Amino acid sequence: MVFKLRAHTVGFTLLEVLVAMAIFAVAAIALLNAGRDQIQSSGYLENKTFAHWVAMNQIAEIQAAGTLPDVGTGDATVTLGGSDWKVVTLVENTPVANVRRLTVDVSPAPADFGETTSVVDSLTAFVGKESSTGVSSATTTP
């Protein structure tokens, strides 16, 4: 039996296949890293959004009370979006007699006693009480 070698064979050489696989592997790793970063970013934005809602709700409750809040610091635990949130409210005087500055810091509620968590969102607002010379106003700043 006689085998004839063809001058031109059809297909890829082993070296070409290995180079193509290496290029595909590098591209796949880059895509997986981008996907991982997107998932982490999505979780962070979800937490940031819920924390901002908690802060806005806290300010809305203070405004709805209709009275000027006392100067000082208060904290509470609130549940929103299936998570517990620690809310720290700081009430400060302003140069205007009937206006208070509110700073609301929101962080995930610690799971264990003594555990500290970082603030996810902080919101500042000004709450005023109606005086004889004008109408109260409230503004918020992110």
N, C-alpha and C positions, 0 to 999 in steps of 0.2 A: 504494500500500500504506500502510495506516495502522497505526501502533503505538500500543497502549494501555498506559499506565503503570498498574501496579497500585498500589493504595493501600498494600498491605501485602505486602512480599516475604518469601519464606522463605529463611533462611540467615543467615550471619554477615557482618558488614561487615569490610572490610580492617583497620580499627583493632582490632576485637575479636579477630581472628585474630592480629595482631601482639602484642597484650597477652598472649594465651594462650601464644604461643610464648616470650615473654620470661619468663613465670612458669615454664614448663616448663624453660627453659634454666637458670634459677637453681636450681631443684630438682635438676636433673641434675648440675650442678657440685657441689652440696652432697653428693649421694650418692657421686659419684666421689671426693671428698676423704675422706669417711668410709671408703670402701673402701680407699683408699690407706693411711690411718692404721691400719686393721685389719691389713693385710698387713705393715706395718712392725712393729707390735706383736707379731704372730705370730712374725716372725723373731727379734726380741729375746728373746721368751720361750723359743724353742727354744734359742738360744745360752745363756741363763741356766740352763735345765734341764740341758743337757749339761755345762756348767761345774760345776754343783753335783754332778752324778754323778761327775765327775772328782775333785773335792775329797773326796767321800765315799769313793771307791775308794782314794785316797791314804791317808786316815786308816785305813781298814780294813786296808790292807797293813801299815802301821806297827803297828797293834794285833795283827795276826796273827803278826808276827815274834816276839812274846813277850818281847822285851827292851826295856829302857828306851832310847829314842833319845838320841843324843848331842846336847848343846846346840849350836846353830848354825843355819846356813841352807843349804838344798840346793835345787837346781832340776833339773827334768827336762822332757822333752817326751813327751806322751802322745797317742795317736790314739784318738778316740772319735767316733762319729757321722759319720764321713767327714771330720773336721776334726782338725787338730793343735792341741794345747793346751799352753801353757807353764805348768808347775806350780812354784811357789816355796813351799817349806815352811820355816817358822821354828819352831825348837824352843827353848823357854825354860824356865828353872828356875821352880819355884813355892816358896812357903814350906814345903811338905810335901816331905820328902826324896825319896820314891819316886814323885813325880808330876811330869810334864812337861806344859807347855802347848804345843799344836801350833796354828799358824796356817797355813792352806793358802790361798794366793792363786792363782786360775786366770784366765788370759787367753788369747786366741787367740795361737798361735805366730806370731811375726813372719815375714813372707815374705822380707824382706831382712835381712842382717846389720846390726845397729845400729838397726833400726826398733824403736820402742817401741809397745806396745799397752796399753790400759787394762784393769784388772782387772774381769772380768765377775762373779766370785763369790769370796767369802772365807768360809772356814769355820774355826771354832775348836773344838778338842777338848782334853780332858785325858786323858792316858794314864798309868796307874800300874802299878807293878810290885808283885807280891805280897810282903808283908813277913811277918815272923813273928807280927805282932799282928793281921793282918787280910787280907782279900781285896782285890785291886785293883779299881778301877772305871774306867770310861771314859764320859764324857758329851760330847755335841757341842752346840754352839750355832750357829745360823745367823748 
